[in-house]
Structures are given as structure tokens and as C-alpha cells.
Amino acid sequence: MCTGKCARCVGLSLIPLSLVCILANALLLVPNGKTWSSDQLSLHVFLMAGFIGGGLMVLCPGIAAVRAGGKGCCGAGCCGNRCRMLRSVFSSAFGILGAIYCLSVSGAGLQIGPKCLMNGKWDYHFRESSGAYLSNRTQWNLCEEPPNVVLWNVTLFSVLVAASCLEIVLCGIQLVNATIGVICGDCRKKVVGQREVGLWKDLLAPGYVLTHFLFSAGLSSLRLH
């Protein structure tokens, strides 16, 4: 696969993943579809790992990768899309950092558990379980407020973990692909150039035949005279 086509495929995959992270982080702010005060929500929610890390910091590399897969500012031939590929190298590295940040915060949020009201006290009541509460769903109902907050957090943080892992892989692929694109250019440009030359040959072929026929006819008439 050409570096341009690969960049476009990666970019079109990163953009929806970043939007999923932004949406998941937004939903974490409203457990059970209701608004709560800042002291009633987990700190990991307000770190905005999905909105900033897996969202905006990955959205930029996704757009850069799509642009790198198009016609570059350096033109056709051996230059290919080197300018946009070079920008994609730096933006992909930036996206990897954002995805790692999202993965770290979301993983910690899953391990510690949500902040909820239990026995009249707001606290991280599953902190000491070291993530064991994830496999014991009977404990999830112990949280009185917000309702269903454990299921809400586990689902959305799991989405963020899965999305950020995919983002790390895709940004890593694009980092390597863009580096190759900077060194070698985009092979599609050469193919396009060859097709254009072949097209001109096809268009000029009838004129060449007609010119050759008229020239031959003129020489024959001169010989007769």
C-alpha cells in the first residue's frame, strides 16, 4: 500500500475514535444522565483524559494524516507529499502522547473506582480493592448516589481504554508510514505521472499517423512529377 493511501486510512480511523473519546468523557460528567457537583464526581473525570488526550490530541493527527494522503504541496514526482508527511510525523508523535495520557487516566479510573455515596459518606469506596470490584457486580449496588454510577464509570472508562489503545497503535503506524513517506515520497504520484504520459501518447497517436500518411503521400506525388 502507498504511504498516501495508508495515511488516509489511518486518518479516517483516528477521527471517529477521537470523537468517541470526547463523547465518552462528556458522558462521564453526567452520571445516570444527571448533573452532579464537582465534589461528588471522580477526579479522573475532571482530568479530561478523553476530551483532551484521546480527543483533541488525536483529532489533530487524524486530520493531518488525511491531508497527508491527499495531493501534497510539493507537487508530483519524487517529492510526493513530503511536506505534509513531515507534519504528520510530528502530529502522530503528539497523538501518541495524548492517547497514552488517556489510557493512563482511564486505567487508573477503572482500578480506583468511582466516587460515590455509601453509608452516608462520599469517598472512593473501591480504592482498596485494587480493581477486584470489577468482577464482583454485587458490590456495584452498594453505591447509593449517583445511581448506577459504577456501571456508568466502568462502561465509559472501558470505552476510553479500548479507544486509546487503538489510537496508540494507529498513531504508531502513521508515525512509521509518514517517516517512510518523507524519505521515499508517495508512489501514487509516479503512477499518476505514468498514466498522464500514456494518455498523451494515446491522444497524439492518431495525429502522428495522419501526419505520417500525408507526408508519405506528398513524397509519392513529387516522385511522379
VENQUI-V323979 format. One record per residue. N is the residue number from 1. RES is the residue in one small letter. PHI is phi in whole degrees, 0 to 359 (NA if undefined). PSI is psi in whole degrees, -180 to 180 (999 if undefined). Layout:
N&RES&PHI&PSI / N&RES&PHI&PSI
//
This chain:
1&m&NA&137 / 2&c&295&155 / 3&t&297&-34 / 4&g&293&-45 / 5&k&295&-41 / 6&c&297&-43 / 7&a&298&-42 / 8&r&294&-42 / 9&c&297&-43 / 10&v&295&-44 / 11&g&297&-41 / 12&l&290&-16 / 13&s&272&-36 / 14&l&289&-36 / 15&i&299&-52 / 16&p&295&-33 / 17&l&297&-41 / 18&s&295&-38 / 19&l&292&-35 / 20&v&297&-42 / 21&c&296&-42 / 22&i&297&-44 / 23&l&295&-42 / 24&a&297&-41 / 25&n&294&-37 / 26&a&296&-39 / 27&l&290&-30 / 28&l&297&-24 / 29&l&284&-14 / 30&v&230&71 / 31&p&303&133 / 32&n&61&22 / 33&g&77&17 / 34&k&234&154 / 35&t&274&144 / 36&w&225&159 / 37&s&288&163 / 38&s&296&-30 / 39&d&278&1 / 40&q&251&5 / 41&l&239&157 / 42&s&293&147 / 43&l&298&-33 / 44&h&295&-23 / 45&v&288&-41 / 46&f&279&-8 / 47&l&286&-10 / 48&m&54&42 / 49&a&295&-37 / 50&g&285&-37 / 51&f&285&-46 / 52&i&271&-55 / 53&g&291&-67 / 54&g&282&-11 / 55&g&263&-86 / 56&l&295&-38 / 57&m&289&-15 / 58&v&256&-26 / 59&l&298&-41 / 60&c&298&-48 / 61&p&298&-32 / 62&g&296&-45 / 63&i&294&-40 / 64&a&296&-37 / 65&a&292&-39 / 66&v&296&-42 / 67&r&294&-36 / 68&a&293&-25 / 69&g&278&-6 / 70&g&265&-160 / 71&k&284&123 / 72&g&280&164 / 73&c&284&-11 / 74&c&268&-1 / 75&g&86&-169 / 76&a&270&-179 / 77&g&88&-149 / 78&c&290&-23 / 79&c&291&-39 / 80&g&58&-135 / 81&n&252&40 / 82&r&299&-38 / 83&c&296&-49 / 84&r&288&-32 / 85&m&295&-37 / 86&l&295&-42 / 87&r&296&-36 / 88&s&292&-29 / 89&v&299&-50 / 90&f&291&-39 / 91&s&291&-33 / 92&s&293&-41 / 93&a&297&-39 / 94&f&297&-40 / 95&g&293&-35 / 96&i&297&-42 / 97&l&298&-42 / 98&g&296&-41 / 99&a&293&-38 / 100&i&295&-40 / 101&y&298&-44 / 102&c&296&-42 / 103&l&295&-42 / 104&s&295&-48 / 105&v&292&-42 / 106&s&293&-39 / 107&g&296&-41 / 108&a&294&-37 / 109&g&297&-37 / 110&l&290&-41 / 111&q&291&-44 / 112&i&283&-35 / 113&g&92&169 / 114&p&282&163 / 115&k&269&127 / 116&c&210&171 / 117&l&268&121 / 118&m&216&126 / 119&n&57&39 / 120&g&75&15 / 121&k&226&132 / 122&w&272&120 / 123&d&193&174 / 124&y&272&85 / 125&h&285&-13 / 126&f&256&10 / 127&r&300&-44 / 128&e&286&-12 / 129&s&281&-11 / 130&s&54&39 / 131&g&89&-1 / 132&a&292&-22 / 133&y&295&-20 / 134&l&296&-32 / 135&s&264&0 / 136&n&242&86 / 137&r&289&-15 / 138&t&293&-26 / 139&q&283&-18 / 140&w&296&-30 / 141&n&280&-3 / 142&l&288&-23 / 143&c&285&122 / 144&e&276&-42 / 145&e&221&144 / 146&p&294&152 / 147&p&297&136 / 148&n&57&29 / 149&v&291&-31 / 150&v&293&-49 / 151&l&299&-40 / 152&w&299&-50 / 153&n&291&-43 / 154&v&299&-44 / 155&t&296&-50 / 156&l&287&-39 / 157&f&293&-33 / 158&s&294&-39 / 159&v&299&-43 / 160&l&295&-40 / 161&v&297&-47 / 162&a&296&-44 / 163&a&295&-42 / 164&s&293&-35 / 165&c&297&-44 / 166&l&296&-38 / 167&e&296&-39 / 168&i&298&-44 / 169&v&296&-47 / 170&l&293&-41 / 171&c&295&-36 / 172&g&295&-42 / 173&i&298&-45 / 174&q&292&-32 / 175&l&298&-46 / 176&v&291&-44 / 177&n&297&-43 / 178&a&292&-35 / 179&t&297&-43 / 180&i&296&-39 / 181&g&296&-36 / 182&v&294&-39 / 183&i&282&-46 / 184&c&257&-17 / 185&g&81&-172 / 186&d&255&119 / 187&c&294&-19 / 188&r&295&-30 / 189&k&295&-40 / 190&k&295&-41 / 191&v&297&-43 / 192&v&299&-43 / 193&g&298&-41 / 194&q&296&-38 / 195&r&294&-39 / 196&e&294&-39 / 197&v&296&-44 / 198&g&297&-36 / 199&l&294&-42 / 200&w&295&-36 / 201&k&296&-41 / 202&d&295&-39 / 203&l&289&-35 / 204&l&274&-15 / 205&a&300&-47 / 206&p&299&-39 / 207&g&294&-37 / 208&y&296&-42 / 209&v&296&-43 / 210&l&295&-42 / 211&t&296&-42 / 212&h&296&-38 / 213&f&294&-44 / 214&l&293&-39 / 215&f&296&-42 / 216&s&294&-40 / 217&a&295&-38 / 218&g&295&-42 / 219&l&295&-37 / 220&s&294&-41 / 221&s&292&-35 / 222&l&294&-36 / 223&r&294&-37 / 224&l&293&-37 / 225&h&284&999
//
